[in-house]
């Protein structure tokens, strides 16, 4: 082992001396290899960043990977039972949704049907569907003039849902579930709803289907939830001050009642299922699924990654050809030197190691430059365009791209230096006599 270590050290030292002695030739080799290694680094970094950005957008609407979701129909005592079981729990959150209108009373909202504010009236009136078909819902404002009011989806939360759906804060603050419920419901709007209230000045009066009176809401913050419909989030217990539990989840807006649970919350899932069944909810109406976004999208991402890696490999091969060409020319110039080393007892393996060490060092230096260029390019790109793409916020250079760059540099060094190394090892001692 000591002898092998000495030969390896000698190869690296002599290889480094060869690089310093032929700086221009080494520089030209690095230029041809730099683009290939940089292509590998960019493809790997782009694939990782695209993966994270795609998952981040999906998590806003569907939840993080591994989250258990229970979908429930709001009929009967489903909502009261679910809220009772989940009250005070942090490993499970109930989410209800119903229709609300904020603005002037007795008028139709500017976005009737709760659609995007940029396409008012695009959704039309509310509809309800069953096994026999879909029917229009009498909302009580038929024939009323259109006025200063905005229709949105009112989402009630029994706890902090950000552990399952990591909303991005935009303005203000998020809901505080620690204190006592307020009689004036505190609302956090999504960006689509915030756009509506920025464009239209409406009175602070909220009409909710089934409410005993019209409360006066307080808007405390704005978040990005990835949604395209105006939505407001509020604490469930604050909505219950004005709305009966049986009206908390309207089938005309959103999925009714949805429960988010951590993967380890098996106990609460069993208890909730048992309580709901005992309360009369049919077992076939209790649907539980696990969010597996990464598994579902991994095949598509892998195919794209391999396609671009194949293109990067072609560019890398051009760099390998450049190193091979320079290596062969260098060995041709150093025939007398290598023959003399053979004459004084230098092993053939050590001669091959000297040539291979030069190409490996060249590959590693090129990989370091390519990785540095990738890190710098990512920082510049985020500084220029990061504000346009919220999903890229906080993105860092992925370590996988660095590993790929180093591996590409080593592979290029081996492929480009193997033939020159074998040629150097086969130089006969008699060449010294001819010289």
C-alpha positions in Angstrom: 0.0 0.0 0.0 2.9 2.4 0.8 4.5 1.7 -2.6 1.2 2.3 -4.4 0.6 5.5 -2.5 4.1 6.7 -3.5 3.5 6.0 -7.1 0.2 7.7 -7.0 1.7 10.8 -5.3 4.5 10.8 -7.9 2.0 10.7 -10.7 0.0 13.6 -9.3 3.1 15.7 -8.7 4.6 15.1 -12.2 1.2 15.5 -13.8 0.8 18.9 -12.1 4.3 19.9 -13.3 3.3 19.0 -16.8 0.2 21.2 -16.6 2.2 24.2 -15.4 4.8 23.6 -18.2 2.1 23.6 -20.9 -0.4 26.3 -19.7 -1.7 27.3 -23.1 -2.4 23.7 -24.2 -4.1 23.0 -20.9 -6.2 26.1 -21.2 -7.3 25.1 -24.7 -8.3 21.6 -23.4 -10.3 23.2 -20.5 -12.2 25.4 -22.9 -13.4 22.5 -25.0 -14.3 20.5 -21.9 -15.8 23.4 -20.0 -19.0 23.6 -22.1 -19.6 19.9 -21.8 -19.3 19.8 -18.0 -21.3 23.0 -17.7 -24.0 21.4 -19.8 -24.2 18.5 -17.4 -24.2 20.8 -14.4 -27.0 23.0 -15.9 -29.2 20.0 -16.8 -28.8 18.4 -13.4 -29.4 21.7 -11.6 -32.4 22.6 -13.8 -34.0 19.2 -13.3 -33.7 19.5 -9.5 -34.9 23.1 -9.4 -37.8 22.3 -11.8 -38.7 19.3 -9.6 -38.8 21.5 -6.5 -40.7 24.3 -8.2 -43.3 21.8 -9.6 -43.8 20.2 -6.2 -44.0 23.5 -4.5 -46.9 24.6 -6.8 -48.7 21.3 -6.4 -48.3 21.4 -2.6 -50.2 24.7 -2.5 -53.4 23.1 -3.8 -53.1 19.4 -3.0 -50.8 19.2 0.0 -47.3 17.9 0.8 -46.2 14.4 -0.2 -47.4 11.8 2.3 -50.4 13.9 3.6 -53.5 11.8 4.2 -56.7 13.4 2.9 -60.2 12.4 3.9 -63.1 13.7 1.7 -66.5 13.7 3.3 -70.0 14.6 2.1 -71.5 17.4 4.3 -74.9 15.7 4.8 -76.3 14.9 8.2 -74.0 15.2 11.2 -70.8 14.8 9.3 -69.5 18.3 9.9 -70.4 18.5 13.7 -68.8 15.1 14.4 -65.6 15.9 12.4 -65.2 19.3 14.1 -65.7 17.7 17.5 -63.1 15.0 16.9 -60.5 17.4 15.5 -60.9 20.2 18.0 -57.6 21.2 19.4 -55.5 18.7 17.4 -52.4 19.7 15.6 -51.8 16.5 13.5 -55.1 16.9 11.7 -57.0 19.9 10.3 -60.6 20.1 9.0 -61.3 22.4 6.1 -64.9 23.4 5.2 -66.0 25.6 2.4 -69.1 27.5 1.6 -70.2 30.5 -0.4 -69.9 34.1 0.8 -70.5 37.5 -0.7 -68.8 40.6 0.7 -70.2 44.0 -0.3 -73.5 45.8 -0.8 -76.6 43.8 0.3 -79.3 43.0 -2.2 -77.1 43.1 -5.3 -75.4 40.5 -7.5 -71.7 40.3 -7.2 -69.4 41.5 -9.9 -68.0 38.0 -10.3 -71.3 36.0 -10.0 -70.5 32.4 -9.5 -67.3 33.0 -7.7 -65.1 33.1 -10.8 -61.9 35.0 -11.5 -62.3 38.7 -11.2 -60.6 39.1 -14.6 -63.5 37.1 -16.1 -66.6 38.4 -14.3 -69.6 36.2 -14.8 -67.5 33.5 -16.4 -68.8 30.8 -14.0 -72.5 31.9 -14.1 -74.7 31.1 -11.1 -74.1 28.4 -8.6 -74.9 24.8 -9.5 -75.6 21.7 -7.4 -75.2 18.2 -8.8 -76.4 14.8 -7.8 -76.8 11.4 -9.5 -79.7 12.8 -11.6 -77.7 15.8 -13.0 -76.9 19.4 -12.2 -79.3 22.2 -11.3 -79.1 25.9 -10.8 -79.3 27.0 -7.2 -81.7 29.8 -6.2 -79.3 32.2 -4.4 -82.0 34.7 -3.5 -80.7 37.5 -5.6 -82.2 36.6 -8.9 -83.2 39.7 -10.8 -81.2 42.0 -8.5 -79.0 44.6 -10.1 -75.2 44.1 -10.2 -73.5 46.1 -7.5 -70.3 46.6 -5.5 -70.0 43.1 -4.1 -67.5 40.2 -4.5 -68.4 36.5 -4.3 -65.8 34.2 -2.9 -65.2 30.8 -1.4 -65.2 31.0 2.4 -62.9 28.3 3.8 -63.1 27.4 7.5 -60.0 25.9 9.2 -60.0 24.0 12.5 -56.2 24.5 12.8 -53.1 25.7 11.0 -53.2 24.1 7.6 -49.8 25.4 6.5 -48.1 22.2 7.7 -50.0 20.4 4.9 -50.3 23.2 2.3 -47.4 25.6 2.6 -49.1 28.9 1.5 -46.7 31.7 0.6 -47.2 34.9 2.6 -47.8 38.0 0.5 -49.0 40.7 2.9 -50.1 41.0 6.5 -50.2 38.0 8.8 -51.7 34.5 9.0 -54.6 33.3 11.2 -53.8 32.9 14.9 -55.4 29.8 16.3 -54.1 30.3 19.8 -56.4 33.0 21.1 -60.1 33.3 21.7 -62.4 33.5 18.6 -63.4 36.9 17.5 -67.0 38.0 16.8 -65.7 39.8 13.7 -64.3 37.0 11.6 -60.6 37.5 10.6 -60.0 36.7 7.0 -56.9 35.9 5.0 -57.4 36.4 1.3 -55.7 34.7 -1.5 -54.2 36.9 -4.2 -57.2 36.5 -6.5 -59.5 37.8 -3.8 -57.1 40.6 -2.9 -57.1 41.6 -6.6 -60.9 41.9 -6.4 -61.0 44.1 -3.3 -58.2 46.3 -4.7 -60.2 46.8 -7.9 -63.6 47.4 -6.2 -64.4 49.4 -3.1 -67.0 47.4 -1.3 -68.7 47.7 2.2 -67.4 45.4 4.9 -70.5 43.3 5.1 -70.4 39.5 4.5 -73.3 37.4 3.5 -72.9 33.7 4.1 -75.4 31.1 3.0 -77.3 29.9 6.1 -75.9 32.6 8.4 -78.2 34.0 11.2 -76.9 37.6 10.5 -74.4 39.3 8.3 -71.0 39.7 10.1 -68.4 42.4 9.6 -65.2 40.7 8.6 -61.6 42.0 9.1 -59.0 41.3 6.5 -55.7 40.7 8.2 -53.5 39.2 5.4 -53.0 38.0 1.9 -51.4 34.7 0.8 -50.6 32.8 -2.4 -52.5 29.5 -2.4 -52.1 28.7 -6.1 -55.8 29.1 -6.7 -57.6 30.9 -9.5 -60.8 31.7 -7.6 -61.3 34.3 -5.0 -61.0 32.6 -1.6 -60.9 33.7 2.0 -59.6 31.6 4.9 -61.0 32.0 8.4 -61.0 30.2 11.7 -63.9 27.7 11.9 -64.9 28.8 15.5 -65.2 32.4 14.3 -67.5 31.4 11.5 -69.5 29.3 13.9 -70.5 32.5 15.8 -72.7 33.4 12.8 -73.3 30.1 11.0 -74.7 26.7 12.2 -72.4 23.7 12.0 -74.7 22.0 9.6 -74.2 25.0 7.1 -70.4 25.1 7.4 -69.8 23.0 4.3 -72.0 23.8 1.3 -71.9 21.3 -1.5 -72.2 24.2 -4.0 -68.7 25.5 -3.3 -65.5 23.5 -3.0 -65.2 19.8 -1.9 -67.5 20.1 1.1 -65.6 18.8 4.1 -61.9 17.8 3.7 -59.6 16.6 6.5 -55.8 16.8 6.2 -53.8 14.4 8.4 -50.1 13.7 8.9 -48.9 10.2 7.9 -48.6 9.3 11.6 -52.1 10.3 12.6 -53.5 6.8 12.2 -55.3 7.0 15.6 -57.3 10.1 14.7 -58.2 8.6 11.3 -59.6 5.5 13.0 -61.5 7.5 15.6 -63.0 9.9 13.0 -64.0 7.0 10.8 -65.7 5.2 13.7 -67.5 8.3 14.9 -68.7 9.2 11.5 -70.0 5.7 10.8 -71.8 5.7 14.2 -73.4 9.0 13.3 -74.9 7.5 10.2 -72.4 8.4 7.5 -72.2 5.5 5.0 -68.7 3.9 4.9 -68.6 4.1 1.1 -68.8 7.9 1.4 -65.6 8.2 3.5 -62.8 8.4 1.1 -59.2 8.6 2.2 -56.2 9.0 -0.1 -52.5 9.8 0.3 -50.8 12.6 -1.7 -48.1 11.0 -3.9 -47.3 13.8 -6.2 -43.6 12.9 -6.5 -44.2 9.3 -7.4 -46.8 10.3 -9.9 -44.6 12.8 -11.6 -41.2 11.1 -11.2 -41.5 9.2 -14.5 -42.2 12.3 -16.5 -39.4 14.2 -14.8 -37.0 11.3 -15.3 -37.7 11.1 -19.0 -37.0 14.8 -19.5 -33.9 14.6 -17.4 -32.4 11.7 -19.4 -33.2 13.5 -22.7 -31.3 16.6 -21.7 -28.5 14.6 -20.1 -28.1 12.8 -23.4 -27.7 16.1 -25.2 -25.3 17.3 -22.5 -23.3 14.0 -23.0 -22.9 14.8 -26.7 -21.4 18.2 -25.8 -19.2 16.5 -23.2 -17.9 14.1 -25.8 -16.7 17.0 -27.9 -14.6 18.1 -24.9 -13.3 14.6 -24.4 -12.2 14.6 -28.0 -10.4 17.8 -27.4 -8.5 16.4 -24.4 -7.7 13.2 -26.4 -6.3 15.2 -29.2 -4.2 17.4 -26.9 -3.1 14.4 -24.9 -1.9 12.5 -28.0 0.0 15.6 -29.2 1.6 16.0 -25.8 2.7 12.4 -25.6 4.2 12.7 -29.1 6.3 15.7 -28.0 7.5 13.9 -24.8 8.5 10.6 -26.3 12.2 11.1 -25.5 11.3 12.1 -21.9 9.2 9.0 -21.3 11.8 6.8 -23.0 14.5 8.2 -20.7 12.3 7.6 -17.7 11.8 4.0 -18.8 15.6 3.6 -19.2 16.2 4.7 -15.6 13.7 2.2 -14.3 10.4 4.0 -14.2 7.5 1.4 -14.4 5.1 1.5 -17.4 2.2 1.9 -14.9 3.8 5.0 -13.5 4.2 6.5 -17.0 0.6 5.8 -17.7 -0.4 7.3 -14.4 1.5 10.6 -15.1 -0.4 11.1 -18.4 -3.7 10.1 -16.8 -3.1 12.4 -13.8 -2.7 15.4 -16.1 -6.1 14.7 -17.8 -7.8 14.0 -14.5 -6.5 17.2 -12.9 -7.6 19.1 -16.0 -11.0 17.5 -15.7 -11.3 18.4 -12.0 -10.2 22.0 -12.6 -12.7 22.4 -15.4 -15.5 20.9 -13.2 -14.7 23.4 -10.5 -15.0 26.3 -12.9 -18.2 24.9 -14.4 -19.8 24.5 -11.0 -18.7 28.0 -10.0 -20.2 29.3 -13.2 -23.5 27.4 -12.4 -23.7 28.8 -8.9 -23.0 32.4 -10.1 -25.5 32.0 -12.9 -28.2 30.8 -10.6 -27.7 33.7 -8.2 -27.8 36.2 -11.1 -30.9 34.5 -12.5 -32.8 34.6 -9.1 -31.8 38.2 -8.6 -33.2 39.2 -12.0 -36.3 36.9 -12.4 -36.9 35.5 -8.9 -39.6 38.0 -8.1 -41.6 36.9 -11.2 -41.6 33.2 -10.1 -42.6 32.9 -6.4 -42.0 29.1 -6.5 -38.3 29.8 -6.9 -38.1 31.8 -3.7 -35.3 30.4 -1.4 -33.9 28.1 -4.1 -30.3 27.1 -3.6 -27.8 25.5 -5.9 -28.5 21.7 -5.6 -25.7 19.6 -4.4 -26.6 16.9 -6.9 -25.5 19.3 -9.7 -22.1 19.7 -8.1 -21.7 15.9 -7.8 -22.7 15.5 -11.4 -20.2 18.2 -12.5 -17.3 16.5 -10.6 -18.3 13.1 -12.0 -18.5 14.5 -15.5 -15.0 16.0 -15.1 -13.5 12.7 -13.9 -15.2 10.7 -16.6 -14.0 13.1 -19.3 -10.4 13.0 -17.8 -10.4 9.2 -17.9 -11.8 8.9 -21.4 -9.6 11.6 -22.8 -6.5 10.4 -21.1 -6.7 6.7 -21.4 -5.4 6.3 -24.9 -2.5 8.8 -24.5 -1.6 7.0 -21.2 -1.5 3.6 -22.9 0.6 5.1 -25.7 3.0 6.6 -23.2 3.3 3.2 -21.3 4.2 1.4 -24.6 7.1 3.7 -25.6 10.2 1.5 -26.0 13.5 2.2 -24.2 15.3 2.1 -27.5 13.7 5.5 -28.4 16.4 7.1 -26.2 19.2 5.7 -28.5 17.5 7.1 -31.6 17.1 10.5 -29.9 
